[in-house]
């Protein structure tokens, strides 16, 4: 079969596994192998597990469905239940489940985006921002989600101020917490990288 390792494609590859773990990858060999379960990979391609970088998963069945379809990592960007997120994190390293990471509730203000889904914590004034981020860390969040959403001209909604954003970003950086920001221009302003989403960092490596 073919093998794509994320950078290169290799032809005529044999993969040996034991107890669900890849033990050896053999390149360019036509030898025959025998075992309890031999899969003919002719015409097939093996790739690394996929990552879905924006999901809303609330049930363990969502993790199972993702894994069945080759998506082995889910980055959840809104879960208002700390207990629910913890229960999904507990399934990491469990066969048949995708790895689950979560931002917890969105960093928002009362009446802002995210509050339409029920009661979620919000930042009343800028001075509360550091505590809001600290609370997310205490809940075990893997990163935080900051969102700028003003609604429409006919139906405006409150949103984070620049001061709130700055405080949240600086607090998250001190704690080595990764961030997702949905606004490209502000993402550049705070040096979050060339794209609006920054989701990789030290804390996300935690198991």
FILOVEX-827041 format. One record per residue: residue number from 1; chain; x, y negated, z of N, C-alpha, C, O in turn. Coordinates in steps of 0.2 Angstrom, whole numbers, padded with zeros to 4 digits, always signed. Atoms other than C-alpha are relative to their C-alpha. Example, Ala and Ser with C-alpha at 12.3 -4.5 7.8 and 13.67 -1.06 7.14 Angstrom:
<torlums>
TORLUM   resi   chain   neast   nnorth     nup   caeast   canorth    caup   ceast   cnorth     cup   oeast   onorth     oup
TORLUM      1       A   +0004    +0006   +0000    +0062     +0022   +0039   +0004    -0006   +0000   +0009    -0005   +0003
TORLUM      2       A   -0004    +0006   -0001    +0068     +0005   +0036   -0004    -0005   +0003   -0001    -0011   +0004
</torlums>
This chain:
<torlums>
TORLUM   resi   chain   neast   nnorth     nup   caeast   canorth    caup   ceast   cnorth     cup   oeast   onorth     oup
TORLUM      1       A   +0004    +0006   +0000    +0000     +0000   +0000   +0004    -0006   +0000   +0010    -0006   +0001
TORLUM      2       A   -0004    +0006   +0000    +0005     -0018   -0001   -0001    -0003   +0008   -0005    -0001   +0011
TORLUM      3       A   +0000    +0003   -0006    +0010     -0028   +0015   +0001    -0007   -0001   +0006    -0009   -0004
TORLUM      4       A   -0002    +0008   -0001    +0009     -0047   +0018   +0001    -0001   +0007   -0003    +0000   +0011
TORLUM      5       A   -0002    +0001   -0007    +0018     -0052   +0033   -0001    -0007   +0002   +0001    -0009   +0008
TORLUM      6       A   +0001    +0007   -0002    +0012     -0070   +0033   +0005    -0005   -0005   +0003    -0011   -0005
TORLUM      7       A   -0005    +0004   +0005    +0027     -0076   +0021   +0001    +0004   -0006   +0001    +0001   -0011
TORLUM      8       A   -0002    -0004   +0006    +0031     -0062   +0009   -0005    +0006   -0001   -0008    +0008   +0004
TORLUM      9       A   +0004    -0006   +0002    +0022     -0048   +0000   +0005    +0006   -0002   +0009    +0005   -0006
TORLUM     10       A   -0004    -0005   +0001    +0030     -0031   +0000   -0004    +0006   -0003   -0010    +0007   -0001
TORLUM     11       A   +0003    -0005   +0004    +0025     -0017   -0012   +0002    +0007   +0003   +0007    +0008   +0006
TORLUM     12       A   -0002    -0007   -0002    +0025     +0002   -0008   +0002    +0001   +0007   +0008    +0003   +0008
TORLUM     13       A   -0001    +0000   -0007    +0024     +0001   +0011   -0003    +0006   +0003   -0009    +0007   +0002
TORLUM     14       A   +0003    -0005   -0005    +0021     +0015   +0024   +0001    -0003   +0007   +0006    -0005   +0009
TORLUM     15       A   +0001    +0002   -0007    +0015     +0010   +0041   -0001    +0006   +0005   -0006    +0009   +0004
TORLUM     16       A   +0001    -0005   -0004    +0017     +0022   +0055   -0003    -0003   +0007   +0000    -0008   +0010
TORLUM     17       A   +0003    +0002   -0007    +0006     +0020   +0071   -0001    +0005   +0005   -0001    +0011   +0003
TORLUM     18       A   +0001    -0005   -0005    +0004     +0028   +0087   -0004    -0003   +0006   -0002    -0008   +0008
TORLUM     19       A   +0004    +0003   -0006    -0010     +0025   +0100   -0002    -0007   -0002   -0003    -0011   +0002
TORLUM     20       A   +0003    +0007   +0003    -0016     +0010   +0089   +0006    -0005   +0000   +0004    -0011   -0001
TORLUM     21       A   -0005    +0005   +0000    +0001     +0002   +0090   +0005    +0002   -0006   +0006    +0007   -0007
TORLUM     22       A   -0004    -0001   +0006    +0012     -0001   +0074   +0007    +0002   +0003   +0010    -0002   +0007
TORLUM     23       A   -0006    -0002   -0003    +0028     +0009   +0078   +0006    -0001   -0005   +0011    -0002   -0004
TORLUM     24       A   -0005    +0001   +0005    +0037     +0007   +0061   -0003    -0002   -0007   -0008    +0000   -0008
TORLUM     25       A   +0002    +0002   +0007    +0036     -0001   +0044   +0005    +0002   -0005   +0011    +0000   -0004
TORLUM     26       A   -0005    -0003   +0005    +0045     +0008   +0030   -0001    -0003   -0007   -0007    -0002   -0010
TORLUM     27       A   +0001    +0003   +0006    +0048     -0001   +0014   +0003    +0004   -0006   +0008    +0007   -0005
TORLUM     28       A   -0003    -0003   +0006    +0050     +0006   -0004   +0002    +0007   +0001   +0007    +0009   -0001
TORLUM     29       A   -0002    -0007   -0001    +0049     +0024   +0001   -0007    +0004   -0003   -0012    +0002   -0001
TORLUM     30       A   +0006    -0004   +0003    +0038     +0037   -0008   -0001    +0007   +0004   -0004    +0011   +0001
TORLUM     31       A   +0000    -0006   -0003    +0040     +0051   +0005   -0007    +0001   +0003   -0011    -0004   +0004
TORLUM     32       A   +0007    -0002   -0002    +0024     +0060   +0011   +0001    +0001   +0008   +0006    +0003   +0010
TORLUM     33       A   +0000    -0001   -0007    +0019     +0059   +0029   -0006    +0004   +0002   -0011    +0003   -0001
TORLUM     34       A   +0005    -0004   -0002    +0008     +0070   +0039   -0001    -0001   +0008   +0003    -0002   +0011
TORLUM     35       A   +0002    +0001   -0007    -0001     +0067   +0055   -0007    +0001   +0002   -0011    +0004   -0003
TORLUM     36       A   +0007    -0001   -0001    -0018     +0067   +0064   -0004    -0004   -0004   -0010    -0002   -0005
TORLUM     37       A   +0005    +0005   +0004    -0025     +0053   +0054   +0005    -0003   -0006   +0008    -0008   -0004
TORLUM     38       A   -0004    +0003   +0005    -0017     +0049   +0037   -0005    -0004   -0005   -0010    -0001   -0007
TORLUM     39       A   +0005    +0004   +0004    -0025     +0035   +0027   +0004    -0002   -0006   +0009    -0004   -0006
TORLUM     40       A   -0002    +0002   +0006    -0022     +0033   +0009   +0000    -0008   -0001   -0006    -0010   -0002
TORLUM     41       A   +0000    +0007   +0001    -0017     +0015   +0006   +0001    -0003   -0007   +0001    -0008   -0008
TORLUM     42       A   +0000    +0002   +0008    -0017     +0015   -0013   -0005    -0005   -0001   -0011    -0004   +0000
TORLUM     43       A   +0005    +0005   +0002    -0024     -0001   -0019   -0002    -0004   +0006   -0006    -0009   +0005
TORLUM     44       A   +0002    +0004   -0006    -0025     -0008   -0002   +0005    -0005   +0002   +0011    -0004   +0001
TORLUM     45       A   -0005    +0005   -0003    -0016     -0023   +0007   -0001    -0001   +0007   -0007    -0002   +0009
TORLUM     46       A   +0000    +0001   -0007    -0012     -0025   +0025   +0002    -0007   +0002   +0008    -0009   -0001
TORLUM     47       A   -0002    +0007   -0002    -0011     -0042   +0032   -0001    -0001   +0008   -0004    +0003   +0011
TORLUM     48       A   +0001    +0002   -0008    -0009     -0050   +0050   -0007    -0002   +0001   -0011    -0004   -0003
TORLUM     49       A   +0007    +0002   -0002    -0025     -0053   +0060   -0001    -0007   -0002   +0003    -0012   -0001
TORLUM     50       A   +0002    +0007   +0002    -0034     -0069   +0054   -0002    -0004   +0007   -0003    -0001   +0012
TORLUM     51       A   +0002    +0004   -0006    -0037     -0084   +0066   -0006    -0004   -0003   -0006    -0008   -0008
TORLUM     52       A   +0006    +0004   +0001    -0054     -0093   +0066   +0001    -0006   +0005   +0000    -0005   +0011
TORLUM     53       A   -0002    +0006   -0004    -0049     -0111   +0072   -0006    -0004   +0003   -0004    -0009   +0006
TORLUM     54       A   +0006    +0004   -0002    -0067     -0117   +0075   -0006    +0004   +0001   -0009    +0005   -0004
TORLUM     55       A   +0006    -0004   -0001    -0080     -0106   +0083   -0003    -0002   +0006   -0001    -0006   +0010
TORLUM     56       A   +0004    +0000   -0006    -0094     -0106   +0096   -0002    +0007   +0001   -0007    +0009   -0001
TORLUM     57       A   +0002    -0007   -0002    -0094     -0089   +0104   -0002    +0000   +0007   +0001    -0003   +0011
TORLUM     58       A   +0003    +0000   -0007    -0104     -0085   +0119   -0001    +0007   +0003   -0002    +0008   +0009
TORLUM     59       A   +0002    -0007   -0002    -0106     -0066   +0119   +0006    +0004   -0002   +0010    +0003   -0007
TORLUM     60       A   -0006    -0004   +0002    -0093     -0052   +0119   -0002    +0003   -0007   +0003    +0005   -0010
TORLUM     61       A   +0001    -0002   +0007    -0102     -0046   +0103   +0003    -0004   -0005   +0004    -0002   -0011
TORLUM     62       A   -0003    +0005   +0005    -0096     -0061   +0094   +0008    +0002   -0001   +0010    +0001   -0006
TORLUM     63       A   -0007    -0002   +0001    -0078     -0055   +0098   +0001    +0006   -0003   +0005    +0007   -0007
TORLUM     64       A   +0000    -0006   +0004    -0082     -0038   +0092   -0001    -0001   -0007   +0002    +0003   -0011
TORLUM     65       A   +0001    +0001   +0007    -0089     -0044   +0076   +0006    -0003   -0004   +0007    -0001   -0009
TORLUM     66       A   -0006    +0003   +0003    -0074     -0055   +0073   +0005    +0005   -0002   +0008    +0006   -0007
TORLUM     67       A   -0005    -0005   +0000    -0062     -0040   +0076   -0002    +0005   -0006   +0003    +0007   -0009
TORLUM     68       A   +0002    -0005   +0006    -0072     -0029   +0064   +0002    -0003   -0007   +0003    +0001   -0012
TORLUM     69       A   -0001    +0004   +0007    -0069     -0042   +0050   +0007    -0002   +0000   +0008    -0007   -0005
TORLUM     70       A   -0007    +0002   +0001    -0051     -0044   +0053   +0002    -0007   +0003   +0008    -0009   +0003
TORLUM     71       A   -0001    +0006   -0003    -0052     -0060   +0063   +0002    +0002   +0008   -0003    +0003   +0012
TORLUM     72       A   -0002    -0003   -0007    -0042     -0056   +0079   +0002    -0006   +0005   +0003    -0004   +0011
TORLUM     73       A   +0000    +0005   -0005    -0041     -0073   +0087   -0005    -0005   -0002   -0006    -0008   -0007
TORLUM     74       A   +0005    +0005   +0001    -0055     -0085   +0090   +0002    -0006   +0005   +0003    -0006   +0010
TORLUM     75       A   -0001    +0006   -0003    -0052     -0103   +0095   -0007    -0004   +0001   -0010    -0007   -0004
TORLUM     76       A   +0007    +0003   -0001    -0069     -0109   +0103   +0001    -0008   +0002   +0006    -0009   +0006
TORLUM     77       A   +0000    +0007   -0001    -0072     -0128   +0103   -0006    -0003   +0004   -0007    -0009   +0004
TORLUM     78       A   +0005    +0002   -0005    -0087     -0129   +0115   -0003    +0006   +0004   -0006    +0010   +0001
TORLUM     79       A   +0003    -0005   -0005    -0092     -0118   +0130   -0001    -0004   +0006   +0004    -0005   +0010
TORLUM     80       A   +0001    +0004   -0006    -0100     -0127   +0144   +0000    +0004   +0006   +0000    +0002   +0012
TORLUM     81       A   +0000    -0005   -0006    -0100     -0111   +0155   +0008    +0002   +0001   +0010    +0006   -0002
TORLUM     82       A   -0006    -0002   -0002    -0083     -0109   +0164   +0000    +0008   +0001   +0005    +0011   -0001
TORLUM     83       A   +0001    -0007   -0002    -0089     -0092   +0170   +0000    +0004   -0007   +0003    +0009   -0007
TORLUM     84       A   +0001    -0003   +0007    -0094     -0087   +0152   +0006    +0001   -0003   +0008    +0006   -0006
TORLUM     85       A   -0007    +0000   +0003    -0077     -0092   +0145   +0004    +0005   +0003   +0008    +0008   +0000
TORLUM     86       A   -0004    -0005   -0003    -0068     -0082   +0158   -0002    +0007   -0001   +0003    +0011   -0002
TORLUM     87       A   +0002    -0007   +0001    -0078     -0067   +0155   +0003    +0002   -0007   +0004    +0008   -0008
TORLUM     88       A   -0002    -0001   +0007    -0073     -0068   +0136   +0008    +0001   +0000   +0011    +0005   -0003
TORLUM     89       A   -0007    -0001   -0001    -0055     -0071   +0141   +0003    +0006   +0002   +0008    +0009   +0001
TORLUM     90       A   -0002    -0006   -0003    -0054     -0056   +0151   +0000    +0006   -0005   +0003    +0011   -0003
TORLUM     91       A   +0000    -0006   +0005    -0057     -0045   +0135   +0007    +0000   -0004   +0008    +0004   -0008
TORLUM     92       A   -0007    +0000   +0003    -0039     -0050   +0129   +0003    +0006   +0001   +0003    +0009   +0006
TORLUM     93       A   -0004    -0006   +0000    -0029     -0035   +0125   -0005    +0006   +0000   -0003    +0012   +0002
TORLUM     94       A   +0005    -0006   +0001    -0045     -0024   +0124   -0001    +0002   -0007   -0003    -0003   -0011
TORLUM     95       A   +0001    -0003   +0007    -0047     -0013   +0109   -0007    -0002   -0003   -0012    -0002   +0001
TORLUM     96       A   +0006    +0001   +0003    -0060     -0019   +0097   -0003    -0007   +0001   -0008    -0009   -0001
TORLUM     97       A   +0002    +0007   -0001    -0061     -0037   +0103   +0005    -0005   -0002   +0011    -0004   -0002
TORLUM     98       A   -0004    +0005   +0002    -0054     -0053   +0096   +0003    -0004   +0006   -0001    -0004   +0011
TORLUM     99       A   -0002    +0004   -0005    -0043     -0064   +0107   -0004    -0006   +0000   -0005    -0009   -0005
TORLUM    100       A   +0004    +0006   -0001    -0053     -0078   +0114   +0004    -0006   +0004   +0006    -0004   +0009
TORLUM    101       A   -0003    +0006   -0004    -0047     -0096   +0119   -0005    -0005   -0001   -0009    -0005   -0005
TORLUM    102       A   +0005    +0005   -0001    -0058     -0110   +0124   +0002    -0007   +0002   +0007    -0007   +0006
TORLUM    103       A   -0001    +0007   -0002    -0058     -0129   +0126   -0004    -0002   +0006   -0004    -0007   +0009
TORLUM    104       A   +0005    +0002   -0005    -0072     -0128   +0138   -0005    -0005   -0003   -0006    -0006   -0009
TORLUM    105       A   +0004    +0006   +0003    -0084     -0143   +0137   +0004    -0005   -0004   +0009    -0006   -0002
TORLUM    106       A   -0004    +0006   +0004    -0080     -0157   +0125   +0001    -0006   +0005   -0003    -0007   +0009
TORLUM    107       A   -0001    +0006   -0003    -0072     -0172   +0132   -0005    -0005   -0003   -0004    -0008   -0008
TORLUM    108       A   +0005    +0005   +0002    -0087     -0184   +0131   -0002    -0005   +0005   +0000    -0005   +0011
TORLUM    109       A   +0003    +0004   -0005    -0097     -0197   +0139   -0008    +0001   +0001   -0010    +0005   -0003
TORLUM    110       A   +0007    -0001   -0001    -0115     -0197   +0146   -0004    -0002   -0006   -0003    -0008   -0008
TORLUM    111       A   +0004    +0002   +0006    -0127     -0196   +0131   +0004    +0001   -0006   +0001    +0000   -0011
TORLUM    112       A   -0005    +0000   +0006    -0112     -0193   +0119   -0001    +0007   -0003   -0005    +0011   +0000
TORLUM    113       A   +0001    -0007   +0004    -0110     -0178   +0107   +0002    +0005   +0005   +0007    +0005   +0009
TORLUM    114       A   -0001    -0005   -0004    -0111     -0162   +0116   -0005    +0001   +0005   -0007    +0006   +0008
TORLUM    115       A   +0005    +0000   -0005    -0124     -0167   +0129   -0007    +0002   -0003   -0011    +0004   +0001
TORLUM    116       A   +0006    -0003   +0003    -0138     -0162   +0117   -0001    +0007   +0001   -0006    +0010   +0000
TORLUM    117       A   +0000    -0007   -0001    -0134     -0144   +0121   -0001    +0002   +0008   -0001    +0007   +0010
TORLUM    118       A   +0001    -0001   -0007    -0138     -0146   +0140   +0005    -0004   +0004   +0008    -0008   +0002
TORLUM    119       A   -0004    +0004   -0005    -0130     -0153   +0156   +0008    +0002   -0001   +0010    +0008   +0000
TORLUM    120       A   -0007    -0001   +0000    -0111     -0155   +0153   +0003    -0006   +0004   +0000    -0011   +0004
TORLUM    121       A   -0004    +0005   -0004    -0098     -0165   +0163   +0002    -0006   -0005   +0003    -0004   -0011
TORLUM    122       A   -0002    +0005   +0004    -0095     -0182   +0156   +0004    -0006   +0003   +0004    -0006   +0009
TORLUM    123       A   -0004    +0005   -0003    -0083     -0197   +0158   -0004    -0006   +0001   -0006    -0009   -0004
TORLUM    124       A   +0004    +0006   -0001    -0092     -0212   +0166   +0003    -0006   -0001   +0001    -0010   -0005
TORLUM    125       A   -0004    +0006   +0001    -0078     -0224   +0166   +0007    +0003   -0002   +0008    +0008   +0000
TORLUM    126       A   -0007    -0002   +0002    -0060     -0223   +0160   +0004    +0003   +0005   +0008    +0007   +0005
TORLUM    127       A   -0003    -0002   -0006    -0054     -0221   +0177   -0001    +0007   +0002   +0003    +0010   +0006
TORLUM    128       A   +0002    -0007   -0001    -0062     -0204   +0178   +0003    +0005   -0005   +0003    +0011   -0004
TORLUM    129       A   -0002    -0005   +0005    -0053     -0197   +0163   +0005    +0005   +0002   +0005    +0011   +0000
TORLUM    130       A   -0005    -0004   -0002    -0038     -0190   +0171   -0003    +0006   +0004   -0001    +0012   +0004
TORLUM    131       A   +0003    -0005   -0004    -0049     -0181   +0184   -0004    +0005   -0005   -0004    +0011   -0003
TORLUM    132       A   +0004    -0004   +0005    -0060     -0174   +0169   +0005    +0005   -0003   +0003    +0011   -0003
TORLUM    133       A   -0005    -0005   +0003    -0044     -0166   +0161   +0002    +0005   +0005   +0003    +0011   +0004
TORLUM    134       A   -0003    -0004   -0005    -0038     -0160   +0178   -0006    +0006   +0001   -0004    +0012   +0003
TORLUM    135       A   +0005    -0005   -0001    -0055     -0151   +0180   +0000    +0005   -0005   -0002    +0011   -0003
TORLUM    136       A   +0000    -0005   +0006    -0054     -0143   +0163   +0006    +0005   +0001   +0005    +0011   +0000
TORLUM    137       A   -0005    -0004   -0001    -0037     -0136   +0168   -0001    +0005   +0006   +0000    +0011   +0005
TORLUM    138       A   +0001    -0004   -0006    -0043     -0130   +0185   -0005    +0006   -0002   -0005    +0011   +0001
TORLUM    139       A   +0005    -0005   +0003    -0057     -0120   +0175   +0004    +0005   -0004   +0001    +0010   -0006
TORLUM    140       A   -0004    -0004   +0004    -0043     -0112   +0165   -0001    -0001   -0008   +0001    +0003   -0012
TORLUM    141       A   +0000    +0001   +0007    -0046     -0120   +0148   +0007    +0000   -0003   +0012    -0002   +0000
TORLUM    142       A   -0006    -0001   +0004    -0033     -0117   +0135   +0002    -0006   -0003   +0008    -0007   -0005
TORLUM    143       A   -0001    +0007   +0003    -0034     -0134   +0127   -0006    -0004   +0001   -0011    -0002   +0004
TORLUM    144       A   +0006    +0005   +0000    -0046     -0149   +0126   -0002    -0002   -0006   +0002    -0002   -0011
TORLUM    145       A   +0002    +0003   +0006    -0057     -0155   +0113   -0003    -0007   +0001   -0007    -0008   +0005
TORLUM    146       A   +0002    +0007   -0001    -0059     -0174   +0111   -0004    -0001   -0007   -0002    +0000   -0012
TORLUM    147       A   +0004    +0001   +0006    -0073     -0179   +0099   -0002    -0008   -0001   -0005    -0010   +0004
TORLUM    148       A   +0003    +0007   +0002    -0077     -0197   +0091   -0006    +0001   -0004   -0006    +0003   -0010
TORLUM    149       A   +0006    +0000   +0004    -0095     -0197   +0086   -0005    -0005   +0002   -0007    -0005   +0008
TORLUM    150       A   +0004    +0006   -0001    -0105     -0213   +0085   -0007    +0001   -0002   -0011    -0004   -0001
TORLUM    151       A   +0006    -0001   +0003    -0120     -0206   +0077   -0001    -0004   -0006   +0004    -0005   -0010
TORLUM    152       A   +0001    +0004   +0006    -0128     -0216   +0063   -0002    -0007   +0002   -0003    -0009   +0008
TORLUM    153       A   +0002    +0007   -0001    -0133     -0234   +0061   -0007    -0001   +0003   -0008    -0005   +0007
TORLUM    154       A   +0007    +0000   -0002    -0151     -0230   +0064   -0001    +0004   +0007   -0006    +0003   +0010
TORLUM    155       A   +0000    -0004   -0006    -0147     -0218   +0078   +0007    +0000   +0004   +0009    +0006   +0004
TORLUM    156       A   -0007    +0000   -0003    -0131     -0223   +0087   +0000    +0004   +0007   -0005    +0004   +0010
TORLUM    157       A   -0001    -0003   -0006    -0124     -0213   +0102   +0006    -0002   +0003   +0011    -0004   -0001
TORLUM    158       A   -0006    +0002   -0003    -0111     -0217   +0115   +0006    +0005   -0002   +0004    +0010   -0003
TORLUM    159       A   -0005    -0004   +0002    -0094     -0211   +0112   +0006    -0002   +0004   +0006    -0007   +0008
TORLUM    160       A   -0006    +0002   -0004    -0076     -0211   +0120   +0003    -0006   -0003   +0003    -0008   -0009
TORLUM    161       A   -0004    +0006   +0002    -0067     -0227   +0120   +0007    +0001   -0001   +0009    +0007   +0000
TORLUM    162       A   -0007    -0001   +0002    -0049     -0229   +0114   +0004    +0001   +0007   +0008    +0004   +0007
TORLUM    163       A   -0003    -0001   -0007    -0044     -0231   +0133   -0001    +0007   +0003   +0004    +0010   +0005
TORLUM    164       A   +0001    -0007   -0002    -0052     -0215   +0137   +0004    +0005   -0004   +0007    +0010   -0001
TORLUM    165       A   -0004    -0005   +0004    -0044     -0206   +0123   +0007    +0000   +0002   +0010    +0005   +0002
TORLUM    166       A   -0007    +0001   -0001    -0027     -0213   +0127   +0001    +0003   +0007   +0006    +0007   +0008
TORLUM    167       A   -0001    -0003   -0006    -0029     -0208   +0145   +0000    +0008   +0000   +0004    +0012   +0003
TORLUM    168       A   +0001    -0007   +0000    -0035     -0190   +0141   +0006    +0003   -0004   +0008    +0008   -0002
TORLUM    169       A   -0006    -0003   +0004    -0021     -0187   +0128   +0006    +0000   +0004   +0010    +0005   +0005
TORLUM    170       A   -0007    +0000   -0004    -0007     -0193   +0140   -0001    +0005   +0006   +0004    +0008   +0008
TORLUM    171       A   +0000    -0004   -0005    -0014     -0183   +0154   +0001    +0008   -0002   +0004    +0012   +0001
TORLUM    172       A   -0001    -0007   +0003    -0015     -0167   +0143   +0007    +0001   -0002   +0009    +0007   -0001
TORLUM    173       A   -0007    -0001   +0002    +0002     -0170   +0137   +0005    +0002   +0006   +0009    +0006   +0006
TORLUM    174       A   -0004    -0001   -0006    +0009     -0171   +0155   -0001    +0008   +0002   +0004    +0011   +0005
TORLUM    175       A   +0001    -0007   -0002    +0001     -0154   +0158   +0001    +0005   -0005   -0001    +0011   -0005
TORLUM    176       A   -0001    -0005   +0005    +0007     -0146   +0142   -0006    +0003   -0003   -0006    +0009   -0006
TORLUM    177       A   +0006    -0003   +0003    -0011     -0144   +0136   -0001    -0003   -0007   +0000    -0009   -0008
TORLUM    178       A   +0001    +0002   +0007    -0015     -0144   +0118   -0006    -0003   -0001   -0011    -0003   +0003
TORLUM    179       A   +0006    +0004   +0001    -0028     -0155   +0110   -0003    +0001   -0007   +0001    +0003   -0012
TORLUM    180       A   +0003    +0001   +0006    -0041     -0155   +0096   -0004    -0006   +0000   -0008    -0008   +0004
TORLUM    181       A   +0003    +0007   +0001    -0046     -0172   +0090   -0003    +0000   -0007   +0000    +0002   -0012
TORLUM    182       A   +0003    -0001   +0006    -0059     -0173   +0076   +0001    -0007   -0005   -0002    -0007   -0010
TORLUM    183       A   -0001    +0007   +0004    -0053     -0191   +0070   +0007    +0000   -0003   +0012    -0001   +0001
TORLUM    184       A   -0006    +0000   +0003    -0039     -0191   +0058   +0004    -0006   +0001   +0010    -0006   +0003
TORLUM    185       A   -0004    +0006   -0001    -0034     -0209   +0059   +0003    -0001   +0008   +0008    -0003   +0009
TORLUM    186       A   -0002    +0001   -0007    -0034     -0209   +0078   +0005    +0006   +0002   +0010    +0005   +0006
TORLUM    187       A   -0005    -0005   +0000    -0024     -0192   +0077   +0007    -0002   -0001   +0011    -0001   +0002
TORLUM    188       A   -0007    +0003   +0002    -0010     -0201   +0068   +0002    -0005   +0005   +0008    -0006   +0007
TORLUM    189       A   -0002    +0006   -0005    -0011     -0216   +0080   +0003    +0003   +0006   +0008    +0000   +0009
TORLUM    190       A   -0003    -0002   -0006    -0007     -0205   +0095   +0005    +0006   -0002   +0006    +0010   +0003
TORLUM    191       A   -0005    -0005   +0002    +0005     -0194   +0085   -0002    +0007   +0002   +0003    +0011   +0005
TORLUM    192       A   +0002    -0007   -0001    -0005     -0178   +0086   +0002    +0004   -0006   +0000    +0010   -0006
TORLUM    193       A   -0002    -0004   +0005    +0002     -0173   +0070   -0003    -0002   -0007   -0008    -0006   -0006
TORLUM    194       A   +0003    +0003   +0007    -0003     -0175   +0051   -0007    +0002   -0001   -0010    +0000   -0005
TORLUM    195       A   +0007    -0002   +0001    -0019     -0166   +0054   -0004    -0002   +0006   -0001    -0003   +0012
TORLUM    196       A   +0004    +0002   -0006    -0034     -0170   +0066   +0000    +0005   +0005   -0001    +0003   +0011
TORLUM    197       A   +0000    -0005   -0005    -0033     -0154   +0075   +0007    +0002   +0002   +0011    +0004   -0003
TORLUM    198       A   -0006    -0003   -0003    -0018     -0149   +0086   -0002    +0005   +0005   -0004    +0004   +0010
TORLUM    199       A   +0002    -0005   -0004    -0021     -0132   +0093   +0005    +0005   +0003   +0003    +0009   +0006
TORLUM    200       A   -0005    -0004   -0002    -0005     -0124   +0096   +0005    -0003   +0005   +0007    -0009   +0004
TORLUM    201       A   -0005    +0003   -0005    +0006     -0127   +0111   +0001    +0005   +0006   -0001    +0011   +0005
TORLUM    202       A   -0003    -0005   -0004    +0014     -0119   +0126   -0006    +0004   +0004   -0006    +0010   +0005
TORLUM    203       A   +0005    -0003   -0004    -0002     -0116   +0136   -0004    +0005   -0003   -0007    +0010   +0000
TORLUM    204       A   +0004    -0004   +0004    -0011     -0107   +0122   +0003    +0007   +0000   +0000    +0012   -0002
TORLUM    205       A   -0003    -0006   +0000    +0002     -0093   +0124   -0001    +0004   +0006   +0000    +0010   +0006
TORLUM    206       A   +0001    -0004   -0006    -0004     -0088   +0141   -0005    +0006   -0002   -0010    +0005   -0006
TORLUM    207       A   +0005    -0006   +0001    -0013     -0071   +0142   -0004    +0001   +0007   -0008    +0005   +0007
</torlums>
